[in-house]
Amino acid sequence: MKETLKPGIEHEFRFRVPDTKTVHALYPESPEFQEMPKVFATGFMVGFIEWACLLAIKPHLDWPEEQTVGIHINVDHIAATPPGLEVCANVKLIEVNGRHLVFDVEVHDGIDTISRGKHERFIINAKKFNQKMKIKLRKAQAYKTMLFMVVEHFKEGKARKIYRRAEASGRMLPNGLRYIDSWVSTRLDRCFQLMECDDERLLEQWIDHWRDLVEFEVIPVTTSTDATSGVLNPQEKK
């Protein structure tokens, strides 16, 4: 932060509303949105307010190493704006508490005041923030899909029954448990199956179909690529 970042900073920002900033465009996947009036969407209006606040304080930050993210929005949306009109945001920084910033905001479309309220932002180190998001994404991916090497130890004399059951009933996998590949020992006494699922309990459901014939060893595994990344970048695991 620069010493010039102090309460009292003001900024005016104008933007002509295109069709791509109406309710229809906010979530094209929503059929309900497609049936609503074609006006400046509240979601896009909030983004416009954030943009204005960013421009107000950008000269007072060590940009782009230092940036801000929105942490609170408390504004009304009291008048609709059709595409083609120009909206104007007037924002004022009224409070600076360390890295916590508070703005007074007002938006007008040339005919009506369409929004008033307050917006709060927080100053971040962009590099550290982006690194945290990479770690979060990796964790989410790990939680979402888990890989397991399932070692099936055939009970003595049961191999023929195992294959007959598989031929008659298939693998009997519950929905959500995915078979990837398998290998069988040359002695035909063990099978190594690579499985994938989002919920480990699905493995137990599947195993219940085979407990009378097979003893199971379930080993969580990861790809060599992810293992290499974890070894070479151990700080990402913290």
Secondary structure, 3 states (H helix, E strand, C coil): CCCCCCCCCEEEEEEECCHHHEHHHHCCCCHHHHCCCCCECHHHHHHHHHHHHHHHHHHHCCCCCEEEEEEEEEECCCCCCCCCCEEEEEEEEEEEECCEEEEEEEEECCCCEEEEEEEEEEEEEHHHHHHHHHHHHHHHHHHHCEEEEEEEEECCCCHHHHHHHHHHHCCCCCCCCEEEEEEECCCCCEEEEEEEECCCHHHHHHHCCCCCCEEEEEEEECCHHHHHHHHHCHHHHC
